[in-house]
């Protein structure tokens, strides 16, 4: 359960970063 949540979170973060590479500087990941 916890591992799945972590994986989903990582996937969402990577997706978000890929979608907004220009705004990466503003994020604290």
PDB file of N, CA, C and O in Angstrom:
ATOM      1  N   UNK A   1       0.833  -1.200   0.000  1.00  0.00           N
ATOM      2  CA  UNK A   1       0.000   0.000   0.000  1.00  0.00           C
ATOM      3  C   UNK A   1       0.879   1.266   0.000  1.00  0.00           C
ATOM      4  O   UNK A   1       0.703   2.157  -0.831  1.00  0.00           O
ATOM      5  N   UNK A   2       1.811   1.322   0.933  1.00  0.00           N
ATOM      6  CA  UNK A   2       2.681   2.500   1.016  1.00  0.00           C
ATOM      7  C   UNK A   2       3.567   2.610  -0.220  1.00  0.00           C
ATOM      8  O   UNK A   2       3.747   3.696  -0.770  1.00  0.00           O
ATOM      9  N   UNK A   3       4.124   1.466  -0.655  1.00  0.00           N
ATOM     10  CA  UNK A   3       4.992   1.490  -1.837  1.00  0.00           C
ATOM     11  C   UNK A   3       4.222   1.975  -3.051  1.00  0.00           C
ATOM     12  O   UNK A   3       4.733   2.767  -3.843  1.00  0.00           O
ATOM     13  N   UNK A   4       2.992   1.498  -3.196  1.00  0.00           N
ATOM     14  CA  UNK A   4       2.170   1.911  -4.342  1.00  0.00           C
ATOM     15  C   UNK A   4       1.935   3.414  -4.314  1.00  0.00           C
ATOM     16  O   UNK A   4       2.031   4.084  -5.342  1.00  0.00           O
ATOM     17  N   UNK A   5       1.626   3.938  -3.137  1.00  0.00           N
ATOM     18  CA  UNK A   5       1.376   5.386  -3.019  1.00  0.00           C
ATOM     19  C   UNK A   5       2.615   6.171  -3.400  1.00  0.00           C
ATOM     20  O   UNK A   5       2.524   7.177  -4.103  1.00  0.00           O
ATOM     21  N   UNK A   6       3.778   5.716  -2.939  1.00  0.00           N
ATOM     22  CA  UNK A   6       5.034   6.403  -3.256  1.00  0.00           C
ATOM     23  C   UNK A   6       5.274   6.384  -4.758  1.00  0.00           C
ATOM     24  O   UNK A   6       5.662   7.395  -5.343  1.00  0.00           O
ATOM     25  N   UNK A   7       5.041   5.218  -5.388  1.00  0.00           N
ATOM     26  CA  UNK A   7       5.242   5.104  -6.831  1.00  0.00           C
ATOM     27  C   UNK A   7       4.309   6.045  -7.571  1.00  0.00           C
ATOM     28  O   UNK A   7       4.722   6.723  -8.511  1.00  0.00           O
ATOM     29  N   UNK A   8       3.046   6.088  -7.149  1.00  0.00           N
ATOM     30  CA  UNK A   8       2.073   6.977  -7.805  1.00  0.00           C
ATOM     31  C   UNK A   8       2.518   8.429  -7.654  1.00  0.00           C
ATOM     32  O   UNK A   8       2.449   9.211  -8.603  1.00  0.00           O
ATOM     33  N   UNK A   9       2.971   8.780  -6.458  1.00  0.00           N
ATOM     34  CA  UNK A   9       3.420  10.152  -6.217  1.00  0.00           C
ATOM     35  C   UNK A   9       4.601  10.487  -7.128  1.00  0.00           C
ATOM     36  O   UNK A   9       4.645  11.557  -7.736  1.00  0.00           O
ATOM     37  N   UNK A  10       5.558   9.557  -7.215  1.00  0.00           N
ATOM     38  CA  UNK A  10       6.733   9.780  -8.080  1.00  0.00           C
ATOM     39  C   UNK A  10       6.302   9.958  -9.522  1.00  0.00           C
ATOM     40  O   UNK A  10       6.792  10.845 -10.220  1.00  0.00           O
ATOM     41  N   UNK A  11       5.374   9.104  -9.973  1.00  0.00           N
ATOM     42  CA  UNK A  11       4.892   9.197 -11.357  1.00  0.00           C
ATOM     43  C   UNK A  11       4.230  10.542 -11.608  1.00  0.00           C
ATOM     44  O   UNK A  11       4.457  11.164 -12.646  1.00  0.00           O
ATOM     45  N   UNK A  12       3.412  10.994 -10.663  1.00  0.00           N
ATOM     46  CA  UNK A  12       2.731  12.283 -10.818  1.00  0.00           C
ATOM     47  C   UNK A  12       3.750  13.416 -10.874  1.00  0.00           C
ATOM     48  O   UNK A  12       3.631  14.331 -11.689  1.00  0.00           O
ATOM     49  N   UNK A  13       4.750  13.347 -10.000  1.00  0.00           N
ATOM     50  CA  UNK A  13       5.773  14.405  -9.967  1.00  0.00           C
ATOM     51  C   UNK A  13       6.550  14.433 -11.270  1.00  0.00           C
ATOM     52  O   UNK A  13       6.768  15.503 -11.839  1.00  0.00           O
ATOM     53  N   UNK A  14       6.976  13.259 -11.756  1.00  0.00           N
ATOM     54  CA  UNK A  14       7.762  13.228 -12.999  1.00  0.00           C
ATOM     55  C   UNK A  14       6.916  13.704 -14.162  1.00  0.00           C
ATOM     56  O   UNK A  14       7.400  14.424 -15.035  1.00  0.00           O
ATOM     57  N   UNK A  15       5.639  13.300 -14.177  1.00  0.00           N
ATOM     58  CA  UNK A  15       4.731  13.758 -15.243  1.00  0.00           C
ATOM     59  C   UNK A  15       4.633  15.279 -15.201  1.00  0.00           C
ATOM     60  O   UNK A  15       4.737  15.949 -16.228  1.00  0.00           O
ATOM     61  N   UNK A  16       4.432  15.809 -14.006  1.00  0.00           N
ATOM     62  CA  UNK A  16       4.272  17.254 -13.821  1.00  0.00           C
ATOM     63  C   UNK A  16       5.526  17.991 -14.298  1.00  0.00           C
ATOM     64  O   UNK A  16       5.435  19.009 -14.984  1.00  0.00           O
ATOM     65  N   UNK A  17       6.700  17.462 -13.924  1.00  0.00           N
ATOM     66  CA  UNK A  17       7.956  18.105 -14.301  1.00  0.00           C
ATOM     67  C   UNK A  17       8.147  18.055 -15.815  1.00  0.00           C
ATOM     68  O   UNK A  17       8.605  19.022 -16.425  1.00  0.00           O
ATOM     69  N   UNK A  18       7.794  16.927 -16.410  1.00  0.00           N
ATOM     70  CA  UNK A  18       7.941  16.802 -17.866  1.00  0.00           C
ATOM     71  C   UNK A  18       7.012  17.764 -18.587  1.00  0.00           C
ATOM     72  O   UNK A  18       7.369  18.336 -19.617  1.00  0.00           O
ATOM     73  N   UNK A  19       5.804  17.940 -18.032  1.00  0.00           N
ATOM     74  CA  UNK A  19       4.821  18.824 -18.669  1.00  0.00           C
ATOM     75  C   UNK A  19       5.203  20.292 -18.528  1.00  0.00           C
ATOM     76  O   UNK A  19       4.828  21.117 -19.361  1.00  0.00           O
ATOM     77  N   UNK A  20       5.943  20.617 -17.482  1.00  0.00           N
ATOM     78  CA  UNK A  20       6.289  22.024 -17.258  1.00  0.00           C
ATOM     79  C   UNK A  20       7.785  22.176 -17.008  1.00  0.00           C
ATOM     80  O   UNK A  20       8.199  22.636 -15.944  1.00  0.00           O
ATOM     81  N   UNK A  21       8.588  21.793 -17.984  1.00  0.00           N
ATOM     82  CA  UNK A  21      10.044  21.897 -17.837  1.00  0.00           C
ATOM     83  C   UNK A  21      10.468  23.349 -17.642  1.00  0.00           C
ATOM     84  O   UNK A  21      11.456  23.622 -16.961  1.00  0.00           O
ATOM     85  N   UNK A  22       9.727  24.275 -18.235  1.00  0.00           N
ATOM     86  CA  UNK A  22      10.084  25.693 -18.129  1.00  0.00           C
ATOM     87  C   UNK A  22       9.942  26.187 -16.692  1.00  0.00           C
ATOM     88  O   UNK A  22      10.683  27.068 -16.253  1.00  0.00           O
ATOM     89  N   UNK A  23       8.972  25.605 -15.955  1.00  0.00           N
ATOM     90  CA  UNK A  23       8.711  26.085 -14.591  1.00  0.00           C
ATOM     91  C   UNK A  23       9.489  25.309 -13.536  1.00  0.00           C
ATOM     92  O   UNK A  23       9.293  25.532 -12.341  1.00  0.00           O
ATOM     93  N   UNK A  24      10.369  24.403 -13.954  1.00  0.00           N
ATOM     94  CA  UNK A  24      11.095  23.563 -12.998  1.00  0.00           C
ATOM     95  C   UNK A  24      11.803  24.402 -11.940  1.00  0.00           C
ATOM     96  O   UNK A  24      11.861  24.007 -10.776  1.00  0.00           O
ATOM     97  N   UNK A  25      12.339  25.549 -12.330  1.00  0.00           N
ATOM     98  CA  UNK A  25      13.093  26.394 -11.390  1.00  0.00           C
ATOM     99  C   UNK A  25      12.230  26.780 -10.194  1.00  0.00           C
ATOM    100  O   UNK A  25      12.744  26.939  -9.086  1.00  0.00           O
ATOM    101  N   UNK A  26      10.929  26.931 -10.406  1.00  0.00           N
ATOM    102  CA  UNK A  26      10.045  27.366  -9.329  1.00  0.00           C
ATOM    103  C   UNK A  26       9.670  26.266  -8.360  1.00  0.00           C
ATOM    104  O   UNK A  26       9.115  26.542  -7.297  1.00  0.00           O
ATOM    105  N   UNK A  27       9.967  25.006  -8.714  1.00  0.00           N
ATOM    106  CA  UNK A  27       9.572  23.896  -7.841  1.00  0.00           C
ATOM    107  C   UNK A  27      10.690  23.505  -6.887  1.00  0.00           C
ATOM    108  O   UNK A  27      11.860  23.802  -7.128  1.00  0.00           O
ATOM    109  N   UNK A  28      10.319  22.834  -5.803  1.00  0.00           N
ATOM    110  CA  UNK A  28      11.309  22.435  -4.805  1.00  0.00           C
ATOM    111  C   UNK A  28      11.397  20.914  -4.717  1.00  0.00           C
ATOM    112  O   UNK A  28      11.486  20.362  -3.621  1.00  0.00           O
ATOM    113  N   UNK A  29      11.372  20.234  -5.861  1.00  0.00           N
ATOM    114  CA  UNK A  29      11.456  18.764  -5.846  1.00  0.00           C
ATOM    115  C   UNK A  29      12.916  18.349  -5.857  1.00  0.00           C
ATOM    116  O   UNK A  29      13.218  17.156  -5.847  1.00  0.00           O
TER     117      UNK A  29
END
